[in-house]
Amino acid sequence: MPPLPNVRERLGGRYYLHIDGEDRAASRYFTKSNPDQHPEILGEFAARRRTEDADAAVRAARRGLAGLEAHAG
């Protein structure tokens, strides 16, 4: 399937925080619309829940970077 139709099928969905390989629900979401076609809703996106989410994301990124550096030699 061509990429664009695949993306269009997912428009309007709810998107969670994705941290360290897992989706995390949020207490708040914001709706984002297409700036070119304003009535078209792209989706509901999770708002950061708390500082712990940001800290967890940074820790996961550092672990991933360490793994990449180890493989790079």
C-alpha positions as MATLAB code, in Angstrom:
seq = 'MPPLPNVRERLGGRYYLHIDGEDRAASRYFTKSNPDQHPEILGEFAARRRTEDADAAVRAARRGLAGLEAHAG';
ca = [
       0.000    0.000    0.000;
       1.383    3.457   -0.845;
       2.412    5.452    2.253;
      -0.023    8.374    1.912;
      -3.245    6.303    1.945;
      -1.842    4.390    4.934;
      -1.336    7.661    6.819;
      -4.763    8.976    5.830;
      -6.385    5.881    7.369;
      -4.949    6.871   10.747;
      -6.084   10.505   10.723;
      -8.227   11.502   13.654;
      -6.824    8.863   15.990;
      -5.518    9.256   19.508;
      -1.754    9.285   19.920;
      -0.109    8.483   23.228;
       3.273    9.336   24.678;
       5.709    6.703   23.402;
       8.535    6.313   25.910;
      11.035    3.461   26.138;
       9.091    1.247   23.769;
       5.692    1.625   25.405;
       2.658    3.819   24.918;
       1.634    5.874   27.928;
      -1.788    7.437   28.284;
      -2.048   11.058   29.332;
      -4.562   12.890   31.450;
      -4.849   15.600   28.792;
      -4.900   15.558   24.992;
      -4.879   18.341   22.446;
      -6.442   18.267   18.999;
      -4.311   19.217   16.015;
      -5.831   20.129   12.660;
      -4.258   20.259    9.216;
      -3.071   23.863    8.642;
      -3.648   23.470    4.908;
      -7.128   21.993    5.255;
      -8.233   23.403    8.589;
     -11.374   21.313    9.159;
      -9.328   18.105    8.737;
      -8.400   16.757   12.185;
      -4.988   15.086   12.282;
      -5.565   13.560   15.687;
      -5.609   13.902   19.434;
      -2.103   14.053   20.855;
      -1.041   13.356   24.419;
       0.119   16.295   26.454;
       3.081   15.593   28.691;
       1.761   14.314   31.981;
       4.488   15.227   34.421;
       8.211   15.710   34.884;
       8.668   11.956   35.359;
       7.632   11.395   31.727;
      10.320   13.763   30.495;
      12.901   12.157   32.789;
      11.929    8.668   31.560;
      12.211    9.795   27.934;
      15.698   11.231   28.521;
      16.857    8.053   30.292;
      15.547    5.895   27.437;
      17.255    8.112   24.858;
      20.561    7.882   26.721;
      20.323    4.081   26.867;
      19.574    3.986   23.156;
      22.508    6.250   22.365;
      24.846    4.120   24.489;
      23.708    1.049   22.546;
      24.336    2.753   19.224;
      27.785    3.905   20.311;
      28.657    0.375   21.470;
      27.751   -1.024   18.049;
      29.584    1.726   16.187;
      32.823    0.593   17.665;
];
